[in-house]
Amino acid sequence: MAYNPTVKDIFEFIDSLAPFSTQCDWDNSGMLVGDRNKTVRKIAVVLDITTEAIEKAAEMNADLIVSHHPIIFRPARSFTDKDLPYVLAKNGIAAICTHTPLDMAKGGVNDTLSSVLGFENPVPFAEEGDLAFIRVAEIPATSGESLAKLCADKLSAVVRLADCGKTITKVAVCGGAGAEYLYDVAAAGCDAFITGDGKHHEFLDAKELGLTLIAAGHFETENPVMTVLANKLKEKFDAEVKIIPQTSPVVHIN
């Protein structure tokens, strides 16, 4: 790519990796703030666009922030000086958000998560739709507790486990809020399902279905892909790319 790419150039590159056309109906991925023709010399990469993330992006004089979660998710009737899209625009920072396209893309959220956990040759659960997020892998026989400890170690996460008690050789993986798909995963013969979040009734249902359910944190299961995305941007463009460090907003009190 020629020197000094535009926001449009970067949008098109991300679109080639994780097509925005694949996003779920309820999602709002894409270029959500800014000028498509703006020249980009510095890119900030972050899972969530927060007030702190914008402050750090402004400090580094970023022209563009690339995130996973959309900065505009639900319809808004107004943007005032306290609203994050307004703050971005005020600072001259464009925003490209790739949410569900990056969840299901090859090399995206769930392939990255599978790789971090050491699972080889994960395959998509489905070709399209929400179930295309999920990856399925065959792994050496292990227990629910051992698999949960692996997740805790590899992701530096506090893990919640509903162990159905059987040996695990086939595992499904879905970063973020994926527990609603446990019924499909169980029906497909998986022994365990690793995701980010889980509700009480989903843990109960998983055990009734004979499925071990592991919730390893929404942030922890998705954040690893930001390094992958940042590296791809560095390789492609002659622009400074910096990951803004973040930690989970959830604090665990013993």
Beta strands, then each sheet from edge to edge (+ up, - down):
strand 1: 30-33
strand 2: 42-46
strand 3: 64-67
strand 4: 94-97
strand 5: 123-124
strand 6: 135-142
strand 7: 160-162
strand 8: 168-174
strand 9: 192-195
strand 10: 212-215
strand 11: 240-243
sheet 1: 1+ 4- 3- 2- 11-
sheet 2: 5+ 6- 8+ 9+ 10+ 7-
end
